[in-house]
Amino acid sequence: MDRKLTYFHLNGYAESIRYMLHYAGLEFQDIRLERASWPIKEIKDALPYGRLPVYEEGDRKLTQSLAIARYIASQTDLLPTDPWEQAVLDAAVLNVYELIPKLAAFITANGPEKKHQAKEEFLTGARDYYLSRFEEELKANNGFFGGKLTWADFVLTGIIECANLFLEAEIEKEYPTIDTLVKHIRSLSGVKEYIAARKPYFNYSL
Ligand SMILES: N[C@@H](CCC(=O)N[C@@H](CS)C(=O)NCC(=O)O)C(=O)O
């Protein structure tokens, strides 16, 4: 099957999807656009909602990173079959995604002073609020959101890595269960080799 994932050369919304595709051993074209050359009119106009990532299988196109991630999870062993368990994971990924607008406040802050202030606000506000709760949820469930490795754990890892890239921090370090989970995902077969071969990402927010 012809699979294609298009995003920027950035972890952002796509890294958890890339990790899952590599973990599952599903071959795909990993198309990466440069942020600096964006927008490219003919590409943007051809996107269903003008935004990336977009995932394609043959003629079929899927937008929205969480929908893509959930679909890829369903193609491997990362999505449970029980509706309640699925809903718990849906809630987990939506909770993780609540960090994104808080991070965006840092990315879009102008000038060193505002950046510094936005970083402090993120680290003492959203980071502590959400990560302390994720820590408790993981701890109560064998170190994973769903009691065993699922797509929600990949989504958390992807967003933490994105925050770390932009904030130049390691936001998970004070949360041992999260830290262990992130390390576990990075060490998975397929993911580990992908990370080793990956070109470094650039923090374009500075
Ligand atoms: N809710 C969407 C958000 C996608 C999104 O905001 N993508 C940004 C990149 S991080 C984008 O395509 N920006 C370029 C643009 O809007 O032209 C998702 O989760 O996929």
The ligand as an SDF file (V2000), in Angstrom:
LIG
                    3D

 20 19  0  0  0  0  0  0  0  0999 V2000
   -5.5900   20.6340   14.4010 N   0  0  0  0  0  0  0  0  0  0  0  0
   -4.6360   20.4280   13.3340 C   0  0  0  0  0  0  0  0  0  0  0  0
   -3.6460   21.5890   13.3820 C   0  0  0  0  0  0  0  0  0  0  0  0
   -2.7310   21.5770   12.2000 C   0  0  0  0  0  0  0  0  0  0  0  0
   -1.8500   22.8300   12.1370 C   0  0  0  0  0  0  0  0  0  0  0  0
   -2.1080   23.8310   12.8050 O   0  0  0  0  0  0  0  0  0  0  0  0
   -0.8270   22.7550   11.2950 N   0  0  0  0  0  0  0  0  0  0  0  0
    0.0740   23.8540   11.1180 C   0  0  0  0  0  0  0  0  0  0  0  0
    1.5170   23.3860   11.2910 C   0  0  0  0  0  0  0  0  0  0  0  0
    1.9440   23.0050   12.9140 S   0  0  0  0  0  0  0  0  0  0  0  0
    0.0070   24.3440    9.6710 C   0  0  0  0  0  0  0  0  0  0  0  0
   -0.2950   23.6000    8.7730 O   0  0  0  0  0  0  0  0  0  0  0  0
    0.3840   25.6080    9.4900 N   0  0  0  0  0  0  0  0  0  0  0  0
    0.5490   26.1740    8.1830 C   0  0  0  0  0  0  0  0  0  0  0  0
   -0.6250   26.9890    7.7320 C   0  0  0  0  0  0  0  0  0  0  0  0
   -1.6190   27.1360    8.4700 O   0  0  0  0  0  0  0  0  0  0  0  0
   -0.5310   27.5030    6.6210 O   0  0  0  0  0  0  0  0  0  0  0  0
   -3.9500   19.0640   13.5040 C   0  0  0  0  0  0  0  0  0  0  0  0
   -3.8970   18.5700   14.6470 O   0  0  0  0  0  0  0  0  0  0  0  0
   -3.5090   18.4610   12.5140 O   0  0  0  0  0  0  0  0  0  0  0  0
  1  2  1  0
  2  3  1  0
  2 18  1  0
  3  4  1  0
  4  5  1  0
  5  6  2  0
  5  7  1  0
  7  8  1  0
  8  9  1  0
  8 11  1  0
  9 10  1  0
 11 12  2  0
 11 13  1  0
 13 14  1  0
 14 15  1  0
 15 16  2  0
 15 17  1  0
 18 19  2  0
 18 20  1  0
M  END
$$$$
